[in-house]
C-alpha cells in the first residue's frame, strides 16, 4: 500500500525559507518520479516541481530559482526547499507519485502560509 506523508509547512515571513518533506511508504522514491504540487485558496492545484528516477529535475516557471527538489533514497524521502518565500507561495503543498499501473497517490498536504 502506497502512502505519502508530508511535513514541514508552517507560518513564515516573506523572505524566509522552508524545507518540506515527503516520506514515502510502499514505493521507492529512487525508482518513481516524484512530484510536488500546491493549491492556493480558490485556485486549481498546480505542479511546482518533479524529480525523475534518473535524478533529473524540472520546475514550474513560478518555482525556478527559489525551489529545489531533492531526494534521499536511504530515508525514502523527497524534499522541497523553498527560499525567498513570497505571500503568493501561500498554499497547501502536496506530494504525488504515479505507480507502474498509472494509479496516482497523494499525501494529505502541508500548509505553507507566508506573511508579508
Secondary structure, DSSP 8 states (H G I E B T S, - for coil): --EEEEE--EEEETT--EEEEEEEESS-TTTS-EEEEEE-TTS--EEEEEE-TTS-EEE-TTTTTTEEEEEETTTTEEEEEE-S--GGG-EEEEEEEE-TTS-EEE---EEEEEE-
